[in-house]
Amino acid sequence: MSDPNSIAPAEGKLGILTPGMGAVSTTFVAGVLAARKGYATPFGSLTQMAHIRLGKRTEGRNPMIKELVPLAGLDDLEFGGWDPYSDDAYTSAMKAGVLDPRHVEGIGDELRQIKPMRAVFSHEWVKNLDNVDHVKDETSYMTLAENLMEDIDRFRSEKQLDRLAMVWCGSTEAYRDLSDSHRDLDAFETGLKANDPAISPSQIYAYAALQMGVPFANGAPNLTVDVPALVQLAKERGVPIAGKDFKTGQTLMKTMVAPGLKARMLGINGWFSTNILGNRDGEVLDDPESFKSKEVSKLGVLDQILEPSVYPDLYGDIYHKVRINYYPPRGDDKEGWDNIDIFGWLGYKMQIKIDFLCKDSILAAPIVLDLALFMDLAARAGKSGIQEWLSFYFKSPQHAEGLYPENDLFIQLTKLKNNLRDMVGEEAITHLGTEYYEDE
Ligand SMILES: NC(=O)c1ccc[n+]([C@@H]2O[C@H](COP(=O)([O-])OP(=O)(O)OC[C@H]3O[C@@H](n4cnc5c(N)ncnc54)[C@H](O)[C@@H]3O)[C@@H](O)[C@H]2O)c1
């Protein structure tokens, strides 16, 4: 159990930097600004709304998470970011079309003041973005990384920040496997100096952040910090990292429903998932290389939750298919359908249909907030490297080598809450329950 006094207080201001200032990022910022002014309640955010039980059920201790651990307050946040388009946060939010203009009226001026810094961007990694007009000119990857570090420094001093956290809200990059440059930090830095094409823009941001001691969380499925070189850098610099791919929409549903079916030993023959969405994210994912990153991230969850090798009769023959279709009329209002073919007693077949009419960025925005606040907490608690306790927020949780990721949403929640309890010297809750039935 940790010493509760070992967490540094959340004094002063926290800057939240997002590479990518599109739908998710601007919805997140708008929501925080609106909550600050009392126009909105931060629904969907554990750091703002959730309670956490402590001790026995009979003790009645159930504080809010933000009362238990020292988190940055919403009034102490500042926002910044980078984007290959020069639109300020207000213009970008209006183009993304997630928020009703009436809802952003009262915070329009503040949003307009948030202007992106020039991005590190490459069409090799994100194909379907045209006419980008706001990209750094340097061509050396190492110089680009240094340039990002200067951006971070300038932002820190201009806004008089005490701490920073970075959350990747940029487009999904093309799928690539690990390369030699990712093997260790020396190889990575040699690769940066040699402009190795295997190093992605998101990895240049991550390298810059970690070198500056800034925690980094990755909201997209691209590898980014999930490579040995950057895990090593995070450990060496004592900085927390987490990823990958915000768990929203269909995968959120999947990681709620699959553990339930498995808990009751119901078999599954097939799980067909399809989506329509029409935002810029959907447009980027229309490119097969970016979709491949997403597909890998989305497909992995069922395999781990269902354990087909342990339960071959129940899940050995499951046919799992995921489709994403770019369909502009829907904008950010994604529709995700799941058809699940299940079987039960005597092998009788049944079906479950889920039709989730969700708003992608509305589900993702509170995740950005929680990740930034929890990553900042982790840093103040002296944690570094992979923060597996934040798996709750990811489709494809980053984990130590040799481990399998934990995808079951309810195990993830237990892990998150037990980590918070542990940080402040409270007992983990095992749910054993025997203590209530022991004789005096
Ligand atoms: N529910 C969700 O919306 C959800 C869920 C899981 C993951 N994600 C991921 O989060 C990311 C953001 O989603 P979104 O809906 O805001 O997409 P978006 O297209 O609206 O915004 C992404 C922004 O990133 C910018 N960008 C691209 N490359 C960049 C670079 N190298 N540096 C800086 N900026 C760059 C783009 O110009 C764009 O403005 C995507 O990768 C998406 O797959 C979103």
The ligand as an SDF file (V2000), in Angstrom:
LIG
                    3D

 44 48  0  0  0  0  0  0  0  0999 V2000
  -15.1810    8.3660  -30.0810 N   0  0  0  0  0  0  0  0  0  0  0  0
  -14.2360    8.8650  -30.8000 C   0  0  0  0  0  0  0  0  0  0  0  0
  -14.4120    9.8830  -31.3740 O   0  0  0  0  0  0  0  0  0  0  0  0
  -12.9250    8.1630  -30.8640 C   0  0  0  0  0  0  0  0  0  0  0  0
  -12.8150    6.9140  -30.2610 C   0  0  0  0  0  0  0  0  0  0  0  0
  -11.6040    6.2670  -30.2890 C   0  0  0  0  0  0  0  0  0  0  0  0
  -10.5340    6.8540  -30.8980 C   0  0  0  0  0  0  0  0  0  0  0  0
  -10.6620    8.0490  -31.5170 N   0  0  0  0  0  0  0  0  0  0  0  0
   -9.5160    8.5850  -32.1910 C   0  0  0  0  0  0  0  0  0  0  0  0
   -9.2520    9.8910  -31.7260 O   0  0  0  0  0  0  0  0  0  0  0  0
   -8.6650   10.6350  -32.7800 C   0  0  0  0  0  0  0  0  0  0  0  0
   -9.4080   11.9460  -32.9380 C   0  0  0  0  0  0  0  0  0  0  0  0
  -10.7280   11.7160  -33.3750 O   0  0  0  0  0  0  0  0  0  0  0  0
  -11.5960   12.9210  -33.9400 P   0  0  0  0  0  0  0  0  0  0  0  0
  -12.9710   12.4030  -34.1100 O   0  0  0  0  0  0  0  0  0  0  0  0
  -11.3570   14.1450  -33.1430 O   0  0  0  0  0  0  0  0  0  0  0  0
  -10.9660   13.0940  -35.3910 O   0  0  0  0  0  0  0  0  0  0  0  0
  -10.8520   14.4570  -36.2270 P   0  0  0  0  0  0  0  0  0  0  0  0
  -10.5010   14.0170  -37.6090 O   0  0  0  0  0  0  0  0  0  0  0  0
  -12.0350   15.3270  -36.0360 O   0  0  0  0  0  0  0  0  0  0  0  0
   -9.6240   15.1840  -35.5500 O   0  0  0  0  0  0  0  0  0  0  0  0
   -8.3110   14.7500  -35.6990 C   0  0  0  0  0  0  0  0  0  0  0  0
   -7.4620   15.9750  -35.9090 C   0  0  0  0  0  0  0  0  0  0  0  0
   -6.1050   15.5560  -35.9420 O   0  0  0  0  0  0  0  0  0  0  0  0
   -5.4470   16.3720  -36.8880 C   0  0  0  0  0  0  0  0  0  0  0  0
   -4.1800   15.7260  -37.1980 N   0  0  0  0  0  0  0  0  0  0  0  0
   -3.9130   14.7460  -38.0850 C   0  0  0  0  0  0  0  0  0  0  0  0
   -2.5970   14.4590  -38.0790 N   0  0  0  0  0  0  0  0  0  0  0  0
   -2.0200   15.2670  -37.1490 C   0  0  0  0  0  0  0  0  0  0  0  0
   -0.6890   15.4670  -36.7140 C   0  0  0  0  0  0  0  0  0  0  0  0
    0.3000   14.7340  -37.2090 N   0  0  0  0  0  0  0  0  0  0  0  0
   -0.4560   16.4010  -35.7650 N   0  0  0  0  0  0  0  0  0  0  0  0
   -1.4680   17.1390  -35.2370 C   0  0  0  0  0  0  0  0  0  0  0  0
   -2.7560   17.0080  -35.6370 N   0  0  0  0  0  0  0  0  0  0  0  0
   -3.0210   16.0760  -36.5800 C   0  0  0  0  0  0  0  0  0  0  0  0
   -6.4450   16.4900  -38.0260 C   0  0  0  0  0  0  0  0  0  0  0  0
   -6.1790   17.5840  -38.8500 O   0  0  0  0  0  0  0  0  0  0  0  0
   -7.7400   16.6500  -37.2550 C   0  0  0  0  0  0  0  0  0  0  0  0
   -8.0790   18.0140  -37.0350 O   0  0  0  0  0  0  0  0  0  0  0  0
   -8.7160    9.7390  -34.0240 C   0  0  0  0  0  0  0  0  0  0  0  0
   -7.4770    9.0920  -34.1850 O   0  0  0  0  0  0  0  0  0  0  0  0
   -9.7600    8.7470  -33.6730 C   0  0  0  0  0  0  0  0  0  0  0  0
   -9.6120    7.5010  -34.3460 O   0  0  0  0  0  0  0  0  0  0  0  0
  -11.8380    8.7240  -31.4910 C   0  0  0  0  0  0  0  0  0  0  0  0
  1  2  1  0
  2  3  2  0
  2  4  1  0
  4  5  1  0
  4 44  2  0
  5  6  2  0
  6  7  1  0
  7  8  2  0
  8  9  1  0
  8 44  1  0
  9 10  1  0
  9 42  1  0
 10 11  1  0
 11 12  1  0
 11 40  1  0
 12 13  1  0
 13 14  1  0
 14 15  2  0
 14 16  1  0
 14 17  1  0
 17 18  1  0
 18 19  2  0
 18 20  1  0
 18 21  1  0
 21 22  1  0
 22 23  1  0
 23 24  1  0
 23 38  1  0
 24 25  1  0
 25 26  1  0
 25 36  1  0
 26 27  1  0
 26 35  1  0
 27 28  2  0
 28 29  1  0
 29 30  1  0
 29 35  2  0
 30 31  1  0
 30 32  2  0
 32 33  1  0
 33 34  2  0
 34 35  1  0
 36 37  1  0
 36 38  1  0
 38 39  1  0
 40 41  1  0
 40 42  1  0
 42 43  1  0
M  CHG  2   8   1  16  -1
M  END
$$$$
